[in-house]
Amino acid sequence: CDFNLSDLQRFFQSVFWKQEILTWWFTSCGASGPRGPTQAQCDSAYRNTNVSVMVGKEGPLRGVQMWRVPATNRYKITAYGAAGGKGAKNHNKRSHGVIISAIFPLEKGDILYLLIGHQGEDACPGVSTRNALTHKICLGESTVIEDGFDRDSSAMEWAGGGGGGGGATFIFRLEDGEPVPLLIAAGGGGKAYLEDPESSLDQIPLEQYENDTVAAGVNGRTGAAGGGGGWRDTTTHLWAGKSLFEGPEGGSSCPQALSKLGWATFGGFGGGGGACTAGGGGGGYRGGDVSQTDDITADGQDGISFVHPSGEIFLQPLAAMESHGEAEIEVHLNCSHCQTQSCKRDEDSRLILCLCHNEEVLGSVAEGHPSLSLILAVVASAVVMGIVLTCASLTLMYYRKKNHLHAVRVRLQSPEYKLSKIRSSTIMTDYNPNYCFAGKVASLSELKEVPRKNITLLRALGHGAFGEVYEGQVLGMNGENTAMQVAIKTLPEICSEQDEMDFLMEALIMSKFNHQNIVRCIGVSLQILPRFILLELMTGGDLKSFLRHNRPKISQASSLTMLELLHMARDIAFGCQYLEENHFIHRDIAARNCLLTCPGPERVAKIGDFGMARDIYRASYYRKGGRAMLPVKWMPPEAFLEGIFTCKTDTWSFGVLLWEIFSLGYMPYPCKTNQEVLEFVTSGGRMDPPKSCPGPVYRIMTQCWQHCPEHRPNFSTILERINYCTQDPDVINTPLPVEYGPAVEEEGSTVIRPEGSGSMTPLLVTHSMSQDASLQPCISAPLPQVHKPCLLLQRPVPEHRPCSRSSSSSGSQKLKNKTKNLWNPTYGSWVLESFGRGKTALSHTQSMPLSWPAGAAGGPLTAVMDLAKLQSFPCGNVNYAYDEQSYEAESLPLVVARSPEPNEGHYERGRALFSRSYWLMVSMGTCTKL
């Protein structure tokens, strides 16, 4: 092989060695299948990391990553081989890739070549992509392969269904222009179509490795399925894995599988063998063998690993890798000066500390007995020193007490007593468990005080947790006399001491963060009332409102794409990863707490709120004991059952945030109250995917919602999986769902109450009426009063109430602790395909029977109307209150009223009804004339 290093010399000129960076982690760069990654994929995968590589473009080095050694040292290199694929009916477990580690001396400027193996393809990764017969085989509805299997296990009419072999991870370098292997981690073999019923754990072969370069690095034996590729060999079979010197691509499926069923199951990059009915062999220094006959229970064998004789074995080979291969390189600590040859690096001083066996400590060495005169001198000196220190301490305590009493008198006489008491002490950032940032002590002196004369308020942006939030300008922040646009949070002059403490605490917390996906604290202005916190200006508003206002509609297409949704989710995941690495538990990751830098395509999403108990979206919280507010719909079971909050709590919340993003701003757990969510989640229920949500994205949600916290991924893993989604054409080309319901503005319509109602009557909601020629308004004459509703009769449909509480205790008990089939507004399954045509009626009607006595609206009823279930959020926007004793399903009217006059104060009367304990939630639609 002809390896040219001139391009590499120029590529690594700008790479410098940093003493504090001691570990480098290499992955498949998001690539999968039989071929390696490209330069663009690796540039994207290693962005914001300390890894910089060059990827080969052609020949044997195509897909191989090249990395320059930054300094002469001893390095521990760990290689992870890729796992094999699963069979069509043998998917309980897969053959694991091998992990092996060794220590090598490397020189500065040496170039290491890293080929990261890819996992062998599964026989049934997504049955919807197969043909009809393959689809049935994967679902277990067809047994044509088993039925056509001969008794002598040698011939079959049908073929396919085995898993591809996993690729090996090769790490090598050039010596005199010739590649020399340093470390090779073998890939796992592919599983056969069926699991062998006679197999047992005792028959699992032990991991093997070679330690001699003289040993032949050949390909595995190829049969009906492809053998694994080795170090240096050739093959003529297209379904066999290629060796490193051939360009280590994975093999394709056997010809019979492709011709009969079109079943293409490739081996992984790194020499993985292609599958037939038997599994493919794994790659390695020597490739894994496969069965000569196409036996439906014959798994492909694992490859053989390799360690160069110059390396010192650190970890014996162990089959434990379940996915794509990886590689890790880290500086090995030199512990030769330690007696036990064991040491560690101190995290603070960066010094190397020797370790003793069994937690022993170094003892003192006595070289001789001191003389009596020396002992007496030391004792006398100690006594004199003790007396002097005692007198000095007493004197110091006296003066400190005197000065303290004087300071107390001054503070008690000061009008700024409360604030000065706060300023004169330090504040632990774990004062509230919501605000724990590595237990550091913070003082108000650390906050950057901005003179009030440099601050200008421009306009109000809204009301925050403490007071008004303004857009403003501040001068002198960047060293020049130019204005910086900022958001200004204010604290009212008249407030409690607890409010002042919370306000200052939030400023302290946000000042500790320094990340591109967390809203930055510019400074504070506390010396003059009202007090200000200056924050980075986010002109895009909160994420929840942005998503709701940018939903695609029939009349208006949205500029949003699936890729932009993934980018916003990735931005928030970056911020959560930063908090996780700093051991900070946010506890309220939700769309309402995330802000956007701008509404345009260059937007960046950032975490912008750290006051869980002071969030203004109180309707989304569950009140538990006094003022404690908990975001139940965003919390995992262990949080609201046992009060346990860890970094995995934020992982769960991030899964719910993903649901919000891909449902375009809908409330999680539609139609469910907080108490129902408690019962639903603790009994194992989980939300269905939003409409048009890609499968890989929904899998990230479900992994975040694992019941056991230890099974939830960390944010590094979540970021990796989101990056995979951004590179998947099937994901990013998925169109966003079109909203058929009312506009966003209608979802927050004014709530009013009819005049003169003596009992709990339904609240009225103002809605705009359709102007289509075939849709006529249901009000035939002007109403005498604005409170008189227009009434609609509807055919009763008994015992079907999808969005209301059960009207009897027995119905409630039946639904308790059971997963409920919710009508999710994002699915669109209850809307006619012909919605919006001229005279076509809507497909489904309101399932709650509603009626009203004749003449109650001041005129006769002229038609029977159906209430359409539009594709809009059905519960939580329009609330109907009722008394439990007097509630009858058949007596509830459907009412629509005109907009109220500004001076009639209906909002106050309507708001008073929200204190009742029972609610009936229904969706609103337009009136059509039959």
C-alpha positions, 0 to 999 in steps of 0.5 A: 500500500502506498501511504502519502503523508504530505497531506497529513503534515499540513493538516496537523500543523495547527494541532497543539499539545495541551497538558490538561487534555489527556484523553481522546475519544474516537467514534464511527462519526455517526456512520453505519453499514459496510462503508466508513465515514467521510471527512464531513461526518467526522468534522461534525461528530468531533465539533466542540471536542479535543479530537481532530482527525483526517479521514482517508478518501480512497484506496485501503484508507477510505474511511480510516481516521488519522490522528497525530500524537501530540507529545512523546509519552506512554499512552494507554490505547483501548479498542472496542470492536463492533457487535454483530447483527441479530437474526430475524427470529433470533433477536434476544441477544447479539454477539458482542464486540471485543474490548482490549487495551494495551500501553504503547510508547509513542513519539511526538508527531507519530500518526496513528491510523484508526479504523472504527468498526461498524455494527453488523446489520440486523435482519429486521431493523425496520420491517416496514422497509421490506417486501410483503413476504419479508415483512411477514417473516419478521413479524413471525407471520410466515414460516416459509424459511423453516418449512423449506429447510432440508433434513440434512441441513444443506439445502434450502429453497428460501434464504435470508434472515441472518445477521451481518458480522460486526466490523473490527476496530484496527489501530495501526501505524506506518513503519518504513511505509508499511502498515504495522498493527498495534491493537485490533479489537475483533467484531462479533459474529452475526446471529443466524435466522433461528436460535439453536435450541441446543446451545448453552452458555457453556458453549460460548467460545472464549475471546482469543487474541494474537501477540505475534506479527508472524501469525497469519492475518487471514480472512475467515472461511466463507460458506453460504454466508460471508466470512469475516475480513482479516488483516492481510488477505484477498477474497473473490466473494462479494458476501465475504468481509474484506481485509484491511489491505483490500479496503475493509468494507462489509460483505453483502447478503448471499446471492440466494437471499438477494434473488429470492427475497431481496433481503440485503443484510450487510456486514459492518465496516471493518471486515464484517461478513454478509449474512445469508440464513446463517450469520456472517463472520466478525472482522478481526486480525483473523476473520471469523468463520461461518458454516459451510452450509446455510444452516438456519441456526448457525451463528457466525463466529467472532474474529480474533483480536491482536496486540503488538509485542511492543505493547504492554497488555492492560486489559485482556480481551472481553466481549462486551460491546453492543453497538458500533466500535470505538477507540480511546487514547489516554496518557498513561500515568508513570507510577515507576517511582511508587513502591506499589507501582500504583498512582493517580492524578490529583484533580486540583493540584494535577500532581501524581499521588502514590497509592498504598495497598489496602488503604494503608498510609505512609508512616513516619520513620524514627531515626533516633531518640531525641535528647532530654534537653531538646524535649524540655526546650520544645515543651517550654516553647509550646507552653509560652506559645500557648499562653501568648496565643491565648491572650491574643485570642481573648483580646481579638475576641473582645474587639471583634465582639465590640465591633460586631455590636457597633455594626449591628446598631448601625444596621438596625438604624439603616433603612436598607437593613434587610438588603445590607443583612444579605450583602454582609454574608456569603450565600451557599449556592446549595441554599436551595436544593434546586440551586446546587452548583458543586457546593461552591460558596458565592458572594454578592461581591462576585456579581458585576455591578453596573452603574444605573446611569449606564442602563436605559429601559426601552420597552416592556417585554412581559411580566416575569417571576418577580416583576416586569421584564424590559428590553434595554441598553447598557453602555461600557460593557465591552470596553467601548462606549457602544450600547449593548442590547440586554433584557432587564429583570426587575425586583419591585421596591416593595417586596419581602426579604424572601423575594430579595433572597430569591432574586439575588440567588438567581443572579448568583446562579446564572453568573456561575454558568458560562455556556453558549446554550445557557442565557448569560448574566451580563451583570446586576444593578443592586445599589439603587431601587428597583434592583436589576438583573441584566441578561442576554437579550433573546428576541425569539421569545420562549420556545413553547410560544415559538412552536405554537405560532409556527405550526403549519396550517392549511392556509399558511405553510410554516418555514420550520423543518424537521432539521430545525426542530432537531437543531433546537433540541440539540441546543438544549441538550448541549446546555443540559450536558453542561449542567450535568457535567457540573453536577447541577440539577435543573429540575424543570427542563421544559419548552416554556423555560427555553428561549431563542436568540432570534425567530429566524433560521439562525436561531439558537435555543438556550436554557433561560429560567432557573426558578422552578418554584417561581415559574409563571406557568402555574397551571402546569404545576402540582401544588403540594404543601403550601407554596411548593409547586412541582412540574408533574408532567415533566417529572419522573416517578421517583421525583414525585413519589420519593422526592429523589432528584438526580441528573437522570431527573433532567433526562426524563424532563428532556424527553418530555421537552422533545415531545413538546418540540415535535408536537409543535408546542402542545401540552404533554399528556393531553386530556389528563389532570396532574393527579391523573398523570401521577397515576398514569406514569406510576402505572407504567403509562407513557405518551404516544409519539406526536404526529409525524414524529420520526421513529428514531426521535421517539426512541430517544424520548422512550429511552429518556422515560425509562422507569429505572433512572440508571437505564436512562442515557446521559446527555452525551449519549442523547447528543450522539443520538440526536446527531445521528438523527440530523444525518438520517435523510428519512428523519430530516425529510419528514414533513411537519404535520398540518394543523386543521384546527383553530388558529393559535390565537383562538386557543386562549379565548376570553372566558365569560359567564352568562348573566343571571345563572343560579347554578354552575352553568357552562362557561362561554368561549368566544370563537371566530366563525368560518366565512365559507359559503357553505358554513352559516352562523348559528345565530339567526338574530342579534342577541338581546344581551351579550350573555345570552348564548346560542344553543345547539342540540345534538343527538345523544351518544351514550357512554362515550366521554373522551375528554371529561372526568368520569361522572361516577365513582365506579367509572373512575375506579375502572380507569384507575392505574390503567393506560388510557387511550387518549385522543392526542390532538397531534395524531389527526386521526379524527379529522376527515381527509376532505376537511375544508371542502365546500359542503362536506360535514366533519367526520366525528362529533362531540362524544359528550351528549349535550342538550338544552331546553327549547327557547332558552336562547330567546328563539326556537332551535332550527337545526341539530349540529355536530361539534367537530373534533378539530386537530387542536389542543382539546383540553386545558383551553376551554374549561366547563365547570360543574357541580358534582351533585347536579351534573347530568350529561344530557343537560349540558349545552354547547354554547357560543357567544359574541365577544364581550364588551370591554367594560363588562368585566366578564373575565373576573366572573369567569376566573372565579369559576376556576376555583371549583374542584371538578372540570369538564374539558371539551374542544371547540369547533365552528357551527355548520348548518346541515 
